[in-house]
């Protein structure tokens, strides 16, 4: 049993938890890690385990985003061992373990945890809410597959000027749907094959009515659908660079409008830098991603493509 929180603990939590949220938003891993250590020191003596694990999971999800998968998986597996299987935090934890294994291309282990996630009927009681969660988490699994197959640990190079020229040509000649289809056409066969495999495996864990309401594996590997999945997969990487109110690009857009952002090449530079950092080296796909962000503009992109973290998926709650 945990003891009631003291006033001193409550006061410290009111400071530390918002600080952690800011560090996660800003993708500042070292600061987030230090804050979680402070929270551990604060919460462990009174056995407030669930509250501590909620904060730890946010750190581990950030670690996955920043290609620190070994750090994340060790912590998540430790969390799984001490949690009650009938709790939201358990479902959140095993979802993150599945994502971590997908990101590292450990497909057998990923499938083991995908099965656990999708066959857990004890946490989300209502059928409708559970089906919404299943749809959201399967989309996330597909995005992780795209990310895993399109990135590497090798150093990559993308020519910013070449990408900008191609992005402008794309904007001038293609519709949004055509750009998504082009991304799908230029994605490797390995990406489509693994999306098919994971989507097929995931939907087979569902009751038939739920399965029929979702796209089939064959639909998921059509060019446009693959393009959408790839574009969605990189939002977790590029969102902070484009949409953080403290970033130069966001301030320039807010103060001077989109034309100034485009004239200074901020979008191209921000997106290319983020893609290079995660080992995404397919120039023709990078050009299409830049083109879509430029077409949407900062305001639309930052509103429509805000990443949903596992701990924020409403249907788990």
N, C-alpha and C positions, 0 to 999 in steps of 0.2 A: 504493500500500500504506500502511496505517496503522501507526504505530509502537506498541510496547507501551505501555500506560498506566503512567506513573510512580507511585510510592507517593504522591507529593504530589497528583497528579491523582485517584487513587483516594480519597484522604482528602477532597478537595474534593467529589467526586461523592457520597460518603456523606452529605454535608451538604446539597448543593444539590438533588439529585433528590427526597428526601423533602419538602424545602421546596416544591418545585414542585408535588408531589402535593397538599400541603395547600392551596396557593394556588388550585389548580384546583378542589378540593372546595369551598372557600369562595367560589369565583367572584370572586376578587380579581385582576382582569385586569392592573392595573398592576404588582403585585408579581410575578405570573407572568411578565410580559414582561421585567422586570428580571432575574429568575433565568435566563431563557432566554438573555439577553445575556451573563450571567456564564458560562453553560455553553458558549456559542459561543466566548468568549474562551479557555476552558479546553480545548475539544475540537478546535477547528479547526486549531491549529498542528500537531497530530499526526495530522490527517486522520481523526478518528473520526466520519465523516460520518453513518453510520446511527444511532449513539447520539444524536447531536445532533438529527437529524431526528425521532427518536422523541419527544424533548422538545418540539420545535417543533410537531409535529402536535397534541400535547395542548393547547398554547397556541392553535393555530388552531381546534381544535374548541370551546374555550371562547369564542373570539371569535365563532364562528357563533352560539353560544347567546346571546351578549350583543348580537346584531345589529350586529356589527362585521365584516360579510361582506367588505367591500373589503380590509380588513387580511388576513383569512384567505385569500382567493382568490389574492392576489398571492404570498403566501408558499408556498401549496400548489403553485401552478403552477411556481414556482422549484424546489421539492423534486422534483416529478415529473421535471424535465429531467435531474437528476443521478442518478436511482435506476435500478437494474437491475430490469427488468420481471418477473423471476423471483423476486422477494423479497416477503416478507410486508409490509415497510414500504412497498413500491410499491403493493400492493393496498390497504393502509390509506389511503395518500395519495390515490389516485384515488377511493376511496369517499367521502372527505371532500370532494373537489372536486365530485362529483356532488351531495352533500348541500348544499354551499354554493350551487350553481347552482339547486337546487330552492328553497332558502330565499329566493333573490332572484328567483324566478319566471322564470329564464332556461331555459325548458324545452328548446329545441333543444340547448344546451350540456349540460344535465343528462342528456339522453338519450344524447348521445355518450359521456359518462363512465359512465352506467349500463351501456351496452353493453360498454365496456372492462372494467368490474368483473365482469359476469356471464359474459363470454366468456373470462376469464382462467382457464385450467385448469392453468397451470404452477406456481402457488404452493401451492394445496391439492391434494395428490396423490390422496387417497382420495375416491372418489365419495360415500360417506356423509357425510363431514365437509364436503365441498364443498356438498352439498345443504342441510345444516344452516345453513352460512354464507349461502347464497343466500336461504333462508327468512327468516333474521334481518335481512339487509341490505335485502330487499324490504320487510319490515315497517317498517324505519327510513325508507326512501324514502317510503312511504305517510304516515307520521307527519309527515315534513317537508312534504309536500304540504298536509296539514291545517293545519299551523302557518302556512305561507305564505299560504294563502287566508283564514285567519281573523284575521290580524293586519295592521296597517298602521303606517306611520311617523307617522300623524296622532295627535294627542293625543286620548285617549278618556277617558270618565268612566263609572264604574260606581257605583251607589248601594249602599253596603254594607248599609244597613238593609233596603232592598227585597230585595236578594239573600239576606240571612239569612232574611227572612220566607218567601220563595219556597222556599229550601232546606229549611226546616223542614216546609213543606207537602209538598214532594216526598218527604221522608223518611217522613212519616206516611202517604202514600197510594200510593207506588210501590215495586215491587221493584227490585233492582239491574238486572235485564235491562230492565225498563221505563224506568229512568232512562237507560241507554245508548241505548235506542231513541228516547227523547225528544231526546237530544242529536243523534242522526242526523236526526230530523225537523226540528229547528231549524237544522241546518247549511245554508248557502247551496248552491244548485245548483252554483255554481262549484267548491265543495269536492268534491262527489260526482263532477262531470265530470272533474276533474283526477286524483282518486284512480283513477277508471276508466282514464284515459289512461295514467298512469304504471304502474299495476299490469299493465295489458294489455301495454304495451311491455316491461316488465321480464320478465314470464313468457314472452314470445315469444323471449327470448334463451336460454331454458333447453331442455335436452333434453325430449322429450315426457313421459317418465316423471316427471321432476321437476315439470314444469308441471301434470300431472294431479294430483299430490299436494298442490298448493296451491289455495286458494280461487280461483274464477274471478273475473274483473273484475265480473261482475254480482253475485256474492255479496258482494264487497267494498263495494258501494255500497248494500247493504241497511241499513236504519236502525240496527239494533243494531251491525253491523260498523263503520259510520261513527262511531257513538258511541264505541265502544271505541278506534278509531284516534285520534279527537280527544282522548279522555281520556289515552291513552298519549302523545300529542304534547306535552302541557303538563307532563309529569312532570319533564322536564329543567329546566323553569323554576321549578316550585314545590317540588321535592324539597328543595333546600338550605334554604329558609325553614322548612320543616316538620321536617326530619329531621337538621339539623346539631346535634350534641349540645351545642354552645355557644349555640344560639339560645334565646331566652326561652320560646318555645312548647314546645320539646322538654324543657327543664329543668322547666317547670311540669307537663307531663305525667308526667315521670319522678318528680318529687317528690310531686305531689298527685293524679295520676290524670286520666283523660279528662274527668270531670265538671267539674273546675276549668277545663280548657282550653275546654270548650264554654261554660261560664257567662261566661267573660271574652271570648268571641267571637274568640279568637285565630286559629282556622282561617279563618273568614270574612275577617278582616283580612289575614292573610298571603297567602291565595290571591288575593283581589281586588287587593292591591298588586302582586303578581307579574304578573297578567294585564294590569293597566293599564300596567305598565312595558314590555310587549311590544306594546302597541297592540291588545289583544284586548278588543273593546268590545261583544260580544253578550251582553247581560244574562241572557237566558233560558238560554243555555248555561253561563254562569258560575255561575248558581244550581245547575244540575245537577252541575257539577264540585265545588262546595262541598258539596253534599248527599252525593255519593259519598265524599269524604274524611271527612266527619263520620260517615257510616255505618261506614266501614272502621275508623276510629280511627287514631291516630298509629302505633301499633306495627305493625298490619297493613299500612297504607299504606307505611310506610318500609321494610318487609321486601319486600313484593310488587312495589312500583313503583320500586325503585332503578334509576336510568338506567344503561344499559350504554353506555360510550363505545366508539367504534370501536376504539381501541387495546386495549380489554379484551374484545372479542369472542373467546371461547375458540377458536372453530373456525377463525379465521385462523391461529392459532399452530401 
